[in-house]
Amino acid sequence: MTATARTETTPRPRPGSPRKVAMLAGALYLLTFLASIPAVFVLEPVLSDPGYIVGPGEDTRVLLGGLLDIVNALACVGTAVVLFPVVRRQSEALAIGFVASRVLEAAIIFVGVMSLLAVVTLRQDLGATGGADADSLVAVGAALVAVRDWSFLFGPGLAVANALLLGTLMYRSRLVPRAIPLMGLVGAPLLLASNTATMFGVNEQVSLLSLVALPGIFFWELSLGIYLVVKGFRPSPLTDGPDVGGSAPADLRTLAR
C-alpha cells in the first residue's frame, strides 16, 4: 500500500468535529487557571502596598500580571464561543446566557486590569517625578486598587452564573459525567452567598465562608477542562450529524425549544 493510499483511507477529524471542539474548549478552560492563578501573586506589590504609586515600583511585574489577566479574560470568552455550537442543541436560551455571562465576566476583568495599569501610568508620570502631592497620589492609587478589588469580586463571581447555565446544559445533555457539573451546581449557591456577604461587609473575600464556597466552583471548571481534553464529549445526539459548528438538526432545534 502506498503512502498516498494510506493517507486517503485514514479518517481525519473534521475541523468542526466534536473531538476537536472538546479539546479546544478544555484547553481554554485550563488556560484560565494557568493565567489567573499566577496573576494573583504577580500583582501582589501593587495590591498590597498603599504607597506603590509614589514608590520605586515593580512596573514590569504589574504589566505582566495585567497581561495574564487579559489572557484569562480572552480564554473565558473562548470557552463559551467554542462550546456554544454544541450546547445550544440542548437549549439555545441557556447557551446564549452562558456566552453573555462569559463576555460580561471578561469585561469586568478588563476593568480591573485597566485600573491597575492606570496606577502604573500615574506612578511613572507623576509619582516618580514628584509632580503631584504624594498624599493625593496615594489616595488616587488606593481608589484604583479598590476598583480592581471590586472587579475581582464581581468578575470571577460570575462563575455562579456560568456554573448554573453551563452546569445545567452539561448535566441534562450528559456530554460529561454528571458528577462534574453537579460540583458546579452545588458550589454556585455557596459562592453566591459568600460574594453577597462580602458585598455587604459581612464576610471578607478571604475567609472561612469563602474557602467553603470556592472548591465546588474551582473543581467543577478544572475537572471539566481536564475531562474535555483527555476524553472529549461522551456519545450524545448533540454531537451527531453535521459538524458541531454548523446548524443544529431540525429535530434537535425543536427539542431545544
GISULLIN-V65801 format. One record per residue. N is the residue number from 0. PHI is phi in whole degrees, -180 to 180 (* if undefined). Layout:
n: (N:N)
phi: (PHI:PHI)
This chain:
n: (0:1:2:3:4:5:6:7:8:9:10:11:12:13:14:15:16:17:18:19:20:21:22:23:24:25:26:27:28:29:30:31:32:33:34:35:36:37:38:39:40:41:42:43:44:45:46:47:48:49:50:51:52:53:54:55:56:57:58:59:60:61:62:63:64:65:66:67:68:69:70:71:72:73:74:75:76:77:78:79:80:81:82:83:84:85:86:87:88:89:90:91:92:93:94:95:96:97:98:99:100:101:102:103:104:105:106:107:108:109:110:111:112:113:114:115:116:117:118:119:120:121:122:123:124:125:126:127:128:129:130:131:132:133:134:135:136:137:138:139:140:141:142:143:144:145:146:147:148:149:150:151:152:153:154:155:156:157:158:159:160:161:162:163:164:165:166:167:168:169:170:171:172:173:174:175:176:177:178:179:180:181:182:183:184:185:186:187:188:189:190:191:192:193:194:195:196:197:198:199:200:201:202:203:204:205:206:207:208:209:210:211:212:213:214:215:216:217:218:219:220:221:222:223:224:225:226:227:228:229:230:231:232:233:234:235:236:237:238:239:240:241:242:243:244:245:246:247:248:249:250:251:252:253:254:255:256)
phi: (*:-77:-62:-65:-65:-62:-64:-71:-91:-89:-67:-116:-63:-73:-53:-103:-66:-56:-64:-69:-62:-63:-63:-67:-62:-63:-63:-67:-62:-67:-64:-62:-72:-64:-94:-76:-67:-61:-60:-59:-81:-66:-84:-53:-58:-75:-82:-104:-105:-61:-97:-57:-67:-113:-99:-66:74:-124:-63:-62:-66:-66:-62:-64:-62:-64:-64:-63:-66:-66:-60:-60:-63:-67:-66:-58:-63:-60:-60:-72:-64:-70:-80:-54:-60:-84:-73:-66:-72:-85:-159:-66:-64:-66:-65:-65:-61:-64:-61:-63:-67:-69:-64:-64:-58:-63:-62:-68:-62:-62:-60:-63:-63:-64:-66:-74:-66:-65:-61:-62:-62:-65:-64:-72:-84:-124:-62:-71:-98:71:-83:-149:-63:-61:-62:-66:-64:-62:-65:-64:-61:-63:-65:-67:-67:-64:-60:-64:-62:-68:-66:-69:-77:-83:-66:-60:-63:-71:-58:-61:-65:-61:-66:-68:-76:-70:-60:-64:-62:-71:-67:-72:-82:60:-67:-132:-55:-64:-63:-70:-66:-63:-60:-69:-68:-81:-73:-59:-62:-66:-68:-62:-63:-65:-67:-65:-64:-66:-60:-96:77:-84:-135:-81:-62:-111:-154:-62:-63:-64:-67:-74:-79:-71:-56:-59:-69:-59:-76:-63:-73:-66:-66:-63:-62:-64:-63:-66:-71:-81:-107:80:-73:-73:-55:-158:-58:-68:-108:-85:85:-71:-50:-68:-83:-93:-75:-72:-58:-59:-68:-72:-64:-66:-65:-64:-73)
